[in-house]
Amino acid sequence: MEGLKGLIYLDNAATSFPKPEEVLDAAFNFASKIGANPGRSGHRLSVEASRILFQCRKEIASILGKTESERVIFTKNATEALNFVINGICAKQGNIVTTSMEHNSVLRPLKARCKIKGIEIRMVKPDSCGDFSLTSFKEAMDKDTIAVFVNHGSNVIGSLSPIYDIAQITESYGIPLVLDLTQTLGCVPVDFYHFSFVIPVFTGHKSLLGFQGTGGFYIPEGIDFDPLIMGGTGSNSESDQQPSFLPDKFESGTPNGVGIASLLAGVNWIKRVGIENIRDHELKLCEAFLEGIKDHPKIKMYGKKDVKDRIAVVSININGMDPALVSMILDREFGILTRSGLHCAPWAHRTIGTYPSGTVRFAFGPFNTEGDVELAVSALKKIAEGRVSHGG
C-alpha cells in the first residue's frame, strides 16, 4: 500500500492500517458529494446520508447474527459505547462479574460506577495463557449479579474467551452479558442470533476496517437503560423529552457521516472477501510468526500456542531488554511498527506476569504478508542476539 512507503505495519490491534481502497473512496465520496446531516433535513443529500447510516446499521446487525438493525447504536468508539452500557446497566445495587483480561475502557468506568453505586466487582482470572475455567464464572455469579463483562479477544496476548459457553451460563440466569468485540468483530465469525441477553460492543476502526471515530453496541429486546447523552436527534423536535424509540434514544447529535460511510465500505469489503478467509490468512501469519520465534532462547512468547484458540495478536519479550527499547529498535532500524507497554490493560499484564514493563505486541492484519512475518522474525533474532545497536 502506498501509505506505508516501505514500513511494515504490525499494530493492527491499535487500529487497522492500511484501509481498503473502497473505504477511502467511500469516505471521500461522502465528504465531497454528500456531506449533509442525516435525519435533520428532507433534501436529497440528507436522505442519501440517512440511507448510508441505515445500510451500515443493517450490515453491522447482519454480521452480529441479528435482524433488528434499529438496535445497532452508533457511538464515537467502543469506549463511549461501553460507558453507555456500564452507566446504564449499573444503576442498581448488586455485583458485577468481569475478568482480569479486560481493557481499561471496561475497568475504569466499571470502577468509577461501582464506587458511586456501591456495587461489588468480582474478577475472574484465567491462567497465564488466557484459559478460563467456566466453573469460575458460575461460582462468581448469583441472584444479585447485575451483568457480566467479558473480552472476546485479548488485546494483549490474543487469547479467545469461550463467549458462547459463558453466554449459555448468563442466559440461564437471565443476566446481561456485555461482550467487548473490539479485537474480533470483522476477523472472527460471531453469531448471537440465539442469545437474548448478549450486548455486543464494537469499534469501527480495527478489524471492521473503517475510520477512527466509529463504534457502537447492540441493545437486545428486553434490556433497556437511560442514555448517557441526550439532545437533538432530528425526531420529536416539538418535545423537550428524549425520544424513547431506537436508535434515536441513544444517538443524540450529528453522527460521524464520513466515518460511517467508511465503516459501511469496510464491512462490505469484509463480506466480499469473507470473514473466514480473513481469519485463515491472519492465523497463517500468526502461526508462521510463532514458529519462527518458538525455539529462540532469549525470546519469550505469551499466550496460547494453538492459533485456533487465539487471534493474530502476539506479545513477546526479549530477555534482559525493556520492551519499549525493543519496539523502538524495530521501528528505527527495521521499519517494523509495533506497540510496547501495558496496552491499556494493566490487569492482563499482572495476570501473565509482565507488569509493570509490559510486552512488545505484534498484531497482524489482512494486508500483511508472509514476507512481513519473515522480516519481523529476523529482526527480533538480530536484536535478541545483540547484532543491532541499542543506541538511541
BELPE-V875088 format. One line per field, one symbol per residue. phi: phi as a letter, one per 20 degrees, with the letter a starting at -180 (. if undefined). psi: psi as a letter, one per 20 degrees, with the letter a starting at -180 (. if undefined). burial: b if it has 24 or more other ideal C-beta (glycine too) atoms within 12 Angstrom, else e. A space follows every 50 residues. Layout:
BEGIN
phi: ???
psi: ???
burial: ???
END
This chain:
BEGIN
phi: .gfelnedeccffeafafeggffffffffffecdmeefmdcdffffffff ffffffgfffgffenddeffeedecfaffffffgfffffedceqcddbcf effffeffffgfffffemeedddedeffenedefffffffebfefeacdc efcfeddmfeefffffffffffemdfdedeegecfoccfcbdgedededf dcdeedfemeefncrrbddffndbbfffccqfcnclffdedfgeeeeggd denffefffffffgfffffffffofffffgffffffffffffdfeffddd ddofeeffdbdeccdccdgmcfgffffffgffecmddccdoellbfffff fendedfnbdddcecfdfcffffgffffffffffemecfefe
psi: qghhliqoolkihgqpprqqhhggggghgghhifiropjirjrhhhghgh gggghggghgggiikqhnhiioppahrhggghhggghghljrqbqpparj jqqhiggghgggghhgikqppopppaaiijpqphhhgghhqaijpgrppp pgppigjjqpqmhhghhhghhhikppoopokgihohippqokgjphkpnp prqijdiijarqjqaarpoqpipqrqqhpqbpijqliiqjqpqiqqihhi mqrprnggghghgghgghgghghphghgggghhgggghghhhihjpiipp qqaqhoihjrrlppprqppjpphhgghgggghhikpoaprbikkmhhghh hjkjpihbrpppoqaijqrhhggghgggggggghjkjpqjq.
burial: eeeeeeebbbbbbbbbbbbbebbbebbeebeeebebbbbeeeeeeeebbb ebbbbbbbbbbbbbbbebbbbbbbbbbbbbbbbbbbbbbbeeebbbbbbb bbbbbbbebbbebbeeeebebbbbbbebbbbbeeebbeebbeeebbbbbb bbbbbbbbbbbbbbebbebbbebebbbbbbbbbbbbbbbbebeebbbbbb bbbbbbbbbbbbbbbbbbbbeebebebbeeeebbeeeeeeeebeebbbbb bbbbbbbbbbbbbbbbbbbbbebebeebbebbbbbbbbbbebbeebeebb bbbbeebebbbbbbbbbbeebebbbbbbbbbeebebbbbbbbbbbbbbbe bbebeebbbbbbbbbbbbeeebbebbbbbbbbbbeeebeeee
END
